[in-house]
Amino acid sequence: MNVCGFLFLLSLFTPRLDAKPGIKVKITQKGLDYGKQLGIDFLEQRLKEQTFANVSGQETYGYSGVDYTLSEIKFDAVEFPNASVSLIPGTGINLEIKDAAATVSAHWRVRSWLFRNSGTLTVLISGVSLAAVFSVSRDNASHAVLLIESCEAKVDSINIELDKDASWLYKYFVNHLEKPICDSLSKNICPFIGSEIEKINAELKEHKVQAQIDSFAQVDYSLVNSPVISDTSINFDIKGTISPVGNDLETPFKPEPFNIPDENNSMLQIGISEYFLQSASLVYYAAGAFDVSIAKELSSYFRLTTNSFGTIIPKIARSYKTPRPVILDLKPTAAPVIRLHNGSAVLEIAGSMEVLVVLKNSTTQSMFTLSINAKTHASLNIFEQKLIPSLCLDSFHLSLTNSNVGFFKVSLLKNFMSYILRNGVIPAANGKLKEGLPLSKMDSMMLVEPVVTVHQGYLLISTDLEYDEEGDQADSEGFFVIDA
């Protein structure tokens, strides 16, 4: 089964609910071809590493029955010169192998009432062909299931060569074994594939589709329906919802439909909707992650005192002759809103900033509170399989919500607040965002030369893949950035 290497991609996802997707994944023909080659390489390695079960039987030789046993069967060489994977729209995946060959070594032992002997042999297998069609469905528990729609296999010929010490009598007897062994191989290839599929289905049933991002959030990568197969790609609709850890409650909004454009220049395409990003924003806002992290970061950026505001607000200067420390308590008043347009990713933030003075007894007293509405654009990075946004301030608007130091013109604080936002608040937010959102679980796979484009309602990642034998993601070269 592993000769269909693209199935490693199928095993990354399992379906669960019937709903609109927040993430779409498309495996192109280029991706299937790469997966096929990975599978062939893996199959060759696996065959060479294994020692297969003994083969025994009885053949009539002359007027006597001869018992034979082949043991310590090992593949010394395997070749797949002609292998192809193609898609059958609406049905599945077609696998064809032609002219495959192998060299097998083993120990032999024969016994009859007239003679008995043993030695080593080499089996040359040639002309192996396979034509199989696979489909992807779901079981009653909504897990992905791989099915064999059809399978035909044939081995044209085998040639058995005994060691040099074997007599001509045994070599002549071996000729009688070639046809039954050839027929047996032809008969058992498809059952072997069936057993491999059962193993993959067992793994799919155990596959976890939720990944915990951090102490606040988890992401759901379950499929919302069965994969759709076209003539150029396999398409996955993934739930793509971020929720609080241990809480699978639905978000108050639903994903809007979107479609990934057709192209075959990359192996893999991932479409990430506004819904995926907005659900993340809602979870972190509800958990208070933004205001806690920002408040802590601001204290390390600035050493503000009442003198910082005294020149702008006269009552502060009159009330505090001796400079007192000032604390800025900034928190969002709603979940930040993400908007994806053609060529741009915009984040709109609504928040409040309370300015407090620290009194001599270490208590705090509110001086005034500002309402802040900021508009930022985002640079979107992917590193170590995670989506990492980075914000840059475009514009902001201030209004006075409450004041215990009298009325003043908020516009006088604009330059000061611009400095605070650009050098304190935005870096603090980016410090939290750098933890990133995991895109998917693709063990031992790295993104290669990915390209990101922003479309109406979604962003599209187009990338090739590279298999990392050691599965080490720490040194992944799959890092890219788009400044939207």
TORDO-799038 format. One record per residue (C-alpha): residue number from 1; z, y, x. Coordinates in pm, 1 decimal, padded with zeros to 6 digits. Each point is the difference from the previous one (the first is absolute). Example, Ala and Ser with C-alpha at 12.3 -4.5 7.8 and 13.67 -1.06 7.14 Angstrom:
BEGIN
     n         pz         py         px
     1    00780.0   -00450.0    01230.0
     2   -00066.0    00344.0    00137.0
***
This chain:
BEGIN
     n         pz         py         px
     1    00000.0    00000.0    00000.0
     2    00074.8    00233.8    00286.8
     3   -00369.8    00016.6    00081.2
     4   -00002.1    00248.3   -00290.2
     5    00200.4    00241.0    00211.3
     6   -00032.3    00276.6   -00253.6
     7    00265.6   -00182.3   -00203.9
     8    00263.9    00146.9    00228.6
     9   -00073.8    00324.9   -00182.7
    10    00039.5   -00165.1   -00340.2
    11    00344.4   -00126.0    00097.2
    12    00121.8    00357.4    00060.4
    13    00021.7    00070.6   -00369.9
    14    00125.0   -00178.2   -00311.9
    15   -00049.6    00116.2   -00359.2
    16    00271.8    00064.0   -00252.1
    17   -00059.3    00258.5   -00274.4
    18   -00295.6    00109.7   -00208.7
    19   -00027.5    00377.1    00052.1
    20   -00209.6    00269.4    00161.8
    21    00014.9   -00010.3    00379.9
    22    00153.1    00261.3    00227.1
    23   -00176.7   -00147.9    00304.0
    24   -00341.3   -00161.7    00030.8
    25   -00102.5   -00224.1    00289.1
    26   -00355.6   -00106.9    00072.2
    27   -00100.1   -00267.2    00251.9
    28   -00366.5    00048.3    00086.8
    29   -00255.9   -00251.0    00122.0
    30    00067.5    00126.1    00351.4
    31    00366.5   -00084.8   -00049.0
    32   -00085.6   -00345.8   -00132.4
    33   -00221.2   -00067.8    00301.6
    34    00282.8    00099.6    00233.6
    35    00245.9   -00212.5   -00195.4
    36   -00241.8   -00293.1    00014.8
    37   -00016.7    00024.1    00378.2
    38    00379.8    00021.8    00022.2
    39    00022.8   -00310.2   -00214.2
    40   -00248.9   -00192.1    00211.8
    41    00184.4    00092.9    00319.7
    42    00329.8   -00102.8   -00158.3
    43   -00144.0   -00327.8   -00127.1
    44   -00142.1   -00085.3    00342.1
    45    00334.9    00070.2    00163.2
    46    00189.0   -00197.7   -00263.0
    47   -00228.1   -00302.9    00028.6
    48    00035.6   -00005.9    00379.2
    49    00378.7    00025.4   -00015.9
    50    00055.7   -00279.2   -00251.4
    51    00019.3   -00374.6    00042.7
    52   -00130.3   -00167.4   -00314.6
    53    00124.7   -00306.0   -00184.9
    54   -00117.8   -00345.7    00103.4
    55   -00314.3   -00142.2   -00160.4
    56   -00012.8   -00374.1   -00055.1
    57   -00209.6   -00248.2   -00191.5
    58   -00189.3   -00327.2    00012.3
    59   -00368.3   -00070.9    00054.2
    60   -00190.4   -00328.0   -00014.8
    61   -00151.9   -00082.9    00335.2
    62   -00213.1   -00310.4   -00013.9
    63    00202.6   -00257.0   -00193.7
    64    00334.3    00151.9    00093.8
    65    00209.9    00289.2   -00129.6
    66    00097.2    00250.3    00270.7
    67    00298.2    00235.2   -00039.3
    68   -00029.9    00335.3    00175.1
    69    00235.4    00294.5    00053.1
    70   -00071.8    00348.3    00134.9
    71    00308.4    00187.7    00121.6
    72    00087.7    00327.2    00183.3
    73   -00303.6    00165.0   -00159.2
    74   -00060.7    00348.5    00143.5
    75   -00276.9    00257.8   -00024.2
    76   -00119.6    00099.9    00346.7
    77   -00271.5    00240.7   -00116.0
    78   -00107.9    00155.3   -00331.4
    79   -00307.5    00210.5   -00076.8
    80   -00098.1    00194.1   -00311.8
    81   -00339.3    00150.8    00090.8
    82   -00101.3    00084.1   -00357.7
    83    00272.7    00113.9   -00239.2
    84   -00028.9    00262.8   -00271.1
    85    00212.1    00148.5   -00277.0
    86   -00163.6    00169.8   -00297.3
    87    00117.5    00129.4   -00335.3
    88   -00102.7   -00125.7   -00342.2
    89    00054.9    00288.9   -00246.5
    90    00254.7   -00087.7   -00264.9
    91    00051.9   -00350.4    00139.0
    92    00134.9   -00019.5    00352.6
    93   -00076.1   -00051.1    00363.9
    94   -00270.9   -00227.6    00132.7
    95    00062.6   -00171.3    00334.8
    96   -00281.2   -00175.1    00187.2
    97    00024.3   -00183.5    00330.0
    98   -00300.9   -00164.3    00163.2
    99   -00054.9   -00195.2    00320.2
   100    00367.3   -00011.2    00096.2
   101    00089.0   -00244.0    00276.1
   102    00307.7   -00139.0    00170.8
   103    00106.8   -00225.2    00283.7
   104    00296.9   -00227.1   -00070.0
   105    00189.9   -00225.8    00237.9
   106    00224.1   -00292.0   -00100.3
   107    00145.9   -00334.7    00101.8
   108   -00150.7   -00309.4   -00160.0
   109    00131.2   -00349.6   -00058.9
   110   -00184.3   -00298.3   -00151.2
   111    00130.2   -00341.4   -00095.0
   112   -00143.6   -00318.6   -00148.9
   113    00073.4   -00370.3    00025.3
   114   -00254.0   -00015.7    00286.1
   115    00091.3    00305.2    00209.4
   116    00210.4    00310.9    00032.7
   117   -00026.4    00306.7    00223.8
   118    00064.9    00374.6    00025.3
   119   -00117.5    00308.2    00184.1
   120   -00112.0    00360.1   -00050.2
   121   -00300.5    00144.1   -00177.2
   122   -00179.3    00326.1   -00067.9
   123   -00151.9    00080.3   -00340.5
   124   -00285.3    00252.8   -00018.7
   125   -00020.7    00141.9   -00354.4
   126   -00312.4    00199.3   -00088.6
   127   -00175.9    00148.3   -00299.1
   128    00312.4    00089.4   -00198.4
   129   -00081.7    00209.2   -00307.3
   130    00220.5    00145.9   -00271.8
   131   -00076.4    00199.4   -00313.7
   132    00298.5    00116.5   -00203.8
   133    00071.4    00263.1   -00263.6
   134    00351.9    00144.0   -00040.4
   135    00138.1    00219.7   -00275.7
   136    00318.4    00205.4   -00024.4
   137    00206.8   -00009.6   -00319.1
   138    00360.2    00029.1   -00118.8
   139    00252.3   -00260.4   -00110.4
   140    00246.6    00029.6   -00287.9
   141    00245.6    00182.7    00224.7
   142   -00272.3    00254.5    00093.0
   143   -00031.0   -00114.4    00359.3
   144   -00340.9   -00018.8    00164.1
   145   -00155.7   -00346.3   -00005.2
   146   -00295.3   -00121.2    00207.5
   147   -00226.2   -00252.7   -00168.5
   148   -00287.6   -00216.6    00120.5
   149   -00288.1    00038.4   -00242.2
   150   -00224.3   -00239.0    00192.9
   151   -00007.4   -00175.2    00337.6
   152   -00258.8   -00215.0    00174.5
   153    00030.0   -00126.9    00356.7
   154   -00208.8   -00227.3    00219.4
   155    00004.8   -00133.7    00355.9
   156   -00348.0   -00096.3    00121.1
   157    00096.3   -00222.7    00286.6
   158    00261.3   -00107.0    00248.8
   159   -00038.9   -00167.6    00334.5
   160    00286.1   -00204.0    00145.2
   161    00015.7   -00045.0    00376.8
   162    00250.4   -00248.0    00146.2
   163    00147.4    00031.8    00345.3
   164   -00198.1   -00147.3    00288.7
   165    00226.4   -00305.2    00031.4
   166   -00076.6   -00124.3   -00351.1
   167   -00233.1   -00300.8   -00016.0
   168   -00337.9    00005.7   -00172.9
   169    00147.5   -00213.8   -00275.2
   170    00242.1    00269.5   -00107.8
   171   -00262.2    00270.9    00034.2
   172   -00226.8   -00198.2   -00226.4
   173    00281.6   -00043.5   -00251.9
   174    00070.2    00374.2    00002.4
   175   -00350.4    00066.5   -00131.7
   176    00109.8   -00165.6   -00324.0
   177    00284.6    00254.8   -00031.6
   178   -00209.5    00314.1    00022.7
   179   -00133.3   -00001.7   -00356.8
   180    00329.3   -00073.9   -00182.3
   181    00181.1    00262.7    00209.4
   182   -00278.3    00250.3   -00069.2
   183    00023.6   -00070.3   -00374.1
   184    00377.7    00030.3    00011.0
   185   -00018.3    00340.4    00170.4
   186   -00250.6    00126.8   -00257.0
   187    00221.4   -00120.2   -00283.9
   188    00322.3    00157.3    00133.1
   189   -00107.6    00353.9    00095.0
   190    00029.7    00141.3   -00354.6
   191    00337.7   -00168.7   -00068.3
   192    00120.8    00147.9    00328.4
   193   -00103.0    00346.3   -00119.1
   194    00177.9   -00066.8   -00328.3
   195    00324.4   -00082.3    00178.9
   196   -00027.1    00321.4    00201.6
   197   -00047.4    00200.2   -00319.4
   198    00315.6   -00154.5   -00143.2
   199    00189.9    00120.7    00307.1
   200   -00138.4    00352.7   -00040.4
   201    00088.3    00004.2   -00371.7
   202    00353.7   -00108.5    00086.6
   203    00023.7    00291.8    00244.1
   204   -00137.2    00242.4   -00260.6
   205    00273.2   -00103.7   -00244.3
   206    00263.5    00086.4    00259.8
   207   -00158.0    00329.1    00097.6
   208    00216.5    00305.7   -00069.9
   209   -00184.5    00298.7   -00141.8
   210    00276.5    00259.0    00030.4
   211    00081.8    00169.2    00326.9
   212    00308.0    00214.3    00054.7
   213   -00093.1    00324.6    00169.6
   214    00352.4    00126.2    00072.2
   215    00335.3    00028.8   -00174.4
   216   -00157.5    00207.1   -00279.7
   217   -00329.1   -00160.5   -00097.0
   218   -00203.1   -00317.5   -00030.9
   219   -00373.7   -00044.1   -00056.9
   220   -00171.6   -00252.5   -00228.4
   221   -00323.0   -00151.0    00136.8
   222   -00057.7   -00249.3   -00282.2
   223   -00348.1   -00043.6   -00143.4
   224   -00040.8    00128.2   -00354.5
   225   -00292.0   -00237.2   -00073.0
   226   -00211.0   -00268.3    00163.2
   227   -00224.2    00105.8    00289.8
   228   -00350.3    00108.1   -00104.0
   229   -00288.0   -00134.8    00206.3
   230   -00329.0    00189.0    00020.5
   231   -00306.4   -00071.9    00209.8
   232    00133.1    00216.9    00286.6
   233    00381.2   -00009.4   -00014.2
   234    00325.4   -00149.6   -00127.4
   235    00203.0    00259.6   -00190.3
   236    00376.7    00003.3   -00050.5
   237    00188.4    00220.2   -00246.1
   238    00356.7    00044.2    00124.2
   239    00288.2    00141.6   -00198.1
   240    00099.5    00242.9    00275.7
   241    00322.5    00126.0   -00155.2
   242    00293.6    00133.7    00198.4
   243    00337.7   -00042.1   -00169.7
   244    00368.6    00027.0    00090.8
   245    00136.0   -00295.7    00196.2
   246    00108.4   -00272.9   -00240.1
   247   -00147.9    00179.0   -00301.8
   248   -00343.6   -00092.2   -00136.4
   249   -00007.4    00258.9   -00279.2
   250   -00343.5    00142.3   -00075.4
   251   -00083.7    00358.6    00093.8
   252   -00033.3    00256.2   -00283.3
   253   -00370.3    00042.0    00084.6
   254   -00289.2   -00242.0    00034.1
   255   -00274.2   -00028.4    00262.1
   256   -00335.4    00153.2   -00081.5
   257   -00304.5   -00227.5    00041.8
   258   -00207.7    00042.8    00315.6
   259   -00271.3   -00194.7    00178.7
   260   -00059.2   -00058.1    00370.0
   261   -00360.7    00072.8    00104.5
   262   -00214.1   -00288.5    00125.1
   263   -00067.1   -00015.1    00372.8
   264   -00013.3   -00275.7    00259.1
   265    00056.4    00193.4    00323.4
   266    00367.5   -00098.0    00015.2
   267    00182.5   -00328.0   -00053.9
   268    00267.7    00133.7   -00230.5
   269    00037.5    00293.7   -00239.0
   270    00332.1    00111.4   -00149.1
   271    00009.5    00253.6   -00281.9
   272    00340.6    00166.6   -00047.9
   273    00045.2    00193.1   -00323.2
   274    00202.2    00308.8   -00081.8
   275    00214.5   -00236.7   -00208.7
   276    00113.9   -00193.0    00309.4
   277    00097.1    00319.5    00181.8
   278    00151.5    00165.5   -00307.6
   279    00218.6   -00302.9   -00073.8
   280    00132.8    00028.2    00356.1
   281    00073.5    00369.3   -00050.5
   282    00189.0   -00070.3   -00323.3
   283    00216.7   -00274.6    00151.5
   284    00103.0    00203.1    00303.7
   285    00069.1    00306.6   -00212.6
   286    00217.0   -00197.4   -00243.1
   287    00190.8   -00154.1    00289.1
   288    00075.8    00343.8    00146.2
   289   -00168.6   -00095.2    00324.3
   290   -00177.2    00334.0    00040.7
   291    00293.6    00237.4   -00043.5
   292    00240.7   -00207.2    00213.1
   293   -00234.2   -00031.7    00296.6
   294   -00118.7    00360.9   -00019.2
   295    00350.0    00144.8   -00018.0
   296    00109.3   -00187.4    00312.0
   297   -00310.4    00095.5    00193.4
   298    00026.1    00371.5   -00086.8
   299    00345.9    00028.6    00152.8
   300   -00138.3   -00108.0    00335.8
   301   -00299.3    00238.5   -00013.2
   302    00180.0    00325.6   -00077.3
   303    00328.2    00177.4    00074.0
   304   -00002.8    00249.4   -00282.0
   305    00268.9    00260.8   -00067.2
   306    00052.8    00271.7   -00260.0
   307   -00159.3    00242.4    00249.6
   308   -00328.2   -00187.9   -00047.0
   309   -00010.2    00127.3   -00361.1
   310    00201.7    00321.1    00034.1
   311   -00296.2    00218.3    00096.8
   312   -00191.5   -00116.1   -00311.5
   313    00284.3   -00015.8   -00252.9
   314    00242.6    00292.8    00052.1
   315    00286.0   -00151.5   -00201.7
   316    00018.6   -00295.6    00239.8
   317    00037.2    00240.2    00293.7
   318    00274.2    00191.9   -00179.7
   319    00187.5   -00313.2   -00114.0
   320    00010.3   -00172.0    00338.6
   321    00075.1    00241.6    00279.7
   322    00063.4   -00295.1    00228.0
   323   -00296.9   -00241.0    00008.0
   324    00066.2   -00324.9   -00183.1
   325   -00206.9   -00322.6    00024.0
   326   -00255.9   -00054.0   -00272.6
   327   -00117.8   -00334.4   -00140.3
   328   -00336.0   -00054.1   -00170.4
   329    00024.2   -00272.7   -00264.4
   330   -00358.4   -00086.7   -00086.7
   331   -00100.5   -00273.2   -00242.3
   332   -00301.2   -00078.8   -00218.0
   333    00037.4    00065.5   -00372.1
   334   -00272.6   -00249.6   -00094.0
   335   -00190.5   -00279.8    00166.9
   336   -00270.0    00145.0    00226.7
   337   -00344.8   -00025.8   -00159.8
   338   -00285.6   -00158.6    00196.3
   339   -00358.0    00095.0   -00084.7
   340   -00299.7   -00163.6    00162.4
   341   -00332.6    00180.3   -00023.6
   342   -00329.4   -00053.5    00176.7
   343    00082.9    00077.7    00362.4
   344    00357.6    00120.3   -00049.6
   345    00351.0   -00133.9   -00056.4
   346    00239.8    00255.8   -00148.3
   347    00376.0   -00023.2   -00047.2
   348    00170.2    00245.2   -00236.1
   349    00374.5    00040.0    00042.5
   350    00243.1    00170.0   -00238.5
   351    00349.4    00059.3    00133.0
   352    00302.1    00224.0    00015.4
   353    00183.1    00140.0    00297.8
   354    00359.9    00110.3   -00034.4
   355    00129.7    00227.5    00274.3
   356    00374.9   -00047.0    00058.9
   357    00244.7    00175.2    00227.4
   358    00269.3   -00199.3    00181.0
   359    00335.9    00173.3   -00049.2
   360    00293.9    00000.8    00239.8
   361    00169.1   -00288.6   -00183.3
   362   -00320.1   -00207.3    00048.5
   363   -00091.8    00012.3   -00366.4
   364   -00341.9    00128.8   -00105.6
   365   -00096.0    00274.5   -00240.7
   366   -00343.9    00040.5   -00154.5
   367   -00173.5    00329.1    00076.8
   368   -00334.0   -00057.2   -00176.7
   369   -00245.4   -00269.9   -00103.5
   370   -00377.8    00011.8    00032.1
   371   -00260.7   -00198.0   -00184.0
   372   -00279.5   -00116.6    00232.1
   373   -00343.3   -00131.4   -00096.6
   374   -00199.1   -00109.4    00304.9
   375   -00348.2   -00137.8    00042.4
   376   -00076.5   -00213.6    00304.3
   377   -00287.1   -00211.0    00125.8
   378    00055.4   -00337.5    00158.0
   379   -00126.4   -00168.6    00311.1
   380   -00006.6   -00372.7   -00072.1
   381    00068.9   -00236.9    00287.7
   382    00006.5   -00378.4    00020.5
   383    00203.8   -00162.5    00272.3
   384    00126.4   -00357.9    00014.6
   385   -00135.6   -00071.8   -00350.8
   386    00186.8    00296.6   -00153.1
   387   -00129.2    00311.1   -00172.8
   388    00172.9    00301.9    00152.6
   389   -00049.8    00343.5   -00161.9
   390    00060.8    00318.4    00197.1
   391    00028.3    00332.2   -00185.4
   392   -00126.5    00346.3    00091.9
   393    00100.0    00304.9   -00207.2
   394   -00286.5    00189.6   -00167.9
   395    00179.9    00243.2   -00230.9
   396    00324.7    00052.9   -00187.9
   397    00151.7    00216.7   -00273.1
   398    00360.6    00120.1   -00022.3
   399    00205.8    00116.2   -00295.2
   400    00367.3    00088.5   -00035.7
   401    00186.3   -00247.5   -00218.4
   402    00357.3    00121.6    00045.7
   403    00176.2    00261.1    00212.9
   404    00363.8    00081.1    00072.9
   405   -00097.3    00278.9    00240.4
   406   -00189.5    00217.8   -00244.3
   407   -00369.3    00040.2   -00071.0
   408   -00243.6    00023.8    00293.2
   409   -00372.7   -00026.2    00049.4
   410   -00081.8   -00361.0    00075.8
   411   -00322.9    00109.9    00166.7
   412    00212.3    00136.7    00285.0
   413    00094.9   -00361.3    00084.1
   414   -00358.2   -00125.7    00012.5
   415   -00047.9    00015.9    00377.6
   416    00345.3   -00138.1    00060.9
   417   -00053.8   -00286.3   -00245.3
   418   -00344.3   -00070.7    00145.5
   419    00166.1   -00057.0    00335.5
   420    00271.1   -00216.5   -00159.4
   421   -00251.3   -00213.1   -00188.1
   422   -00251.5   -00045.1    00282.8
   423    00254.5   -00066.0    00274.0
   424    00282.2   -00166.3   -00189.9
   425   -00076.5   -00138.7   -00342.4
   426   -00348.0   -00141.4    00066.1
   427    00097.2   -00163.6    00333.2
   428    00308.6   -00146.5   -00171.6
   429   -00215.8   -00145.5   -00277.8
   430   -00245.4   -00140.2    00255.4
   431    00290.0   -00159.6    00182.3
   432    00074.0   -00202.2   -00312.6
   433   -00364.4   -00072.5   -00079.8
   434   -00067.6   -00142.8    00346.0
   435    00168.0   -00323.9   -00110.6
   436   -00319.1   -00059.7   -00198.2
   437   -00101.9   -00219.6   -00290.4
   438   -00114.0   -00354.0    00088.1
   439   -00356.1   -00061.8   -00116.0
   440    00006.0   -00379.2   -00006.8
   441    00121.9   -00316.3    00169.1
   442   -00277.0   -00112.3    00231.0
   443    00174.7   -00199.7    00266.5
   444   -00179.9   -00010.4    00335.4
   445   -00277.1    00234.7   -00118.9
   446   -00064.9    00345.5    00143.5
   447   -00208.1    00281.9   -00141.2
   448   -00296.0    00084.6    00224.9
   449   -00178.6    00338.3   -00005.4
   450    00115.8    00088.5   -00350.9
   451   -00151.4    00294.5   -00186.0
   452    00176.1    00183.6   -00282.4
   453   -00164.6    00210.2   -00269.3
   454    00170.3    00175.1   -00290.7
   455   -00164.8   -00028.4   -00341.8
   456    00083.2    00119.7   -00347.8
   457    00322.7   -00178.5   -00090.0
   458    00014.3   -00233.8    00298.0
   459   -00035.2   -00029.1    00375.2
   460   -00218.5   -00265.6    00159.5
   461    00071.0   -00185.2    00323.3
   462   -00305.0   -00178.5    00147.9
   463    00079.3   -00214.2    00301.9
   464   -00091.1   -00301.6    00204.8
   465    00261.6   -00260.4    00086.6
   466    00100.7   -00174.4    00318.1
   467    00208.0   -00313.5    00026.7
   468    00296.2    00028.6    00235.3
   469    00096.8   -00348.6    00116.1
   470    00350.2    00106.8    00091.9
   471    00046.9    00183.6   -00328.5
   472    00138.7    00301.3    00183.7
   473   -00037.2    00308.0   -00216.6
   474    00205.4    00224.0    00226.2
   475   -00292.1    00079.1    00228.2
   476   -00257.6    00027.4   -00276.4
   477   -00295.2    00225.3    00079.7
   478   -00061.8    00043.6   -00371.8
   479    00113.7    00362.4   -00011.3
   480   -00199.6    00270.2   -00165.6
   481    00041.3    00334.9   -00169.7
   482   -00185.6    00207.2   -00252.5
   483    00085.8    00366.7   -00042.9
   484   -00056.1    00056.1   -00370.7
***
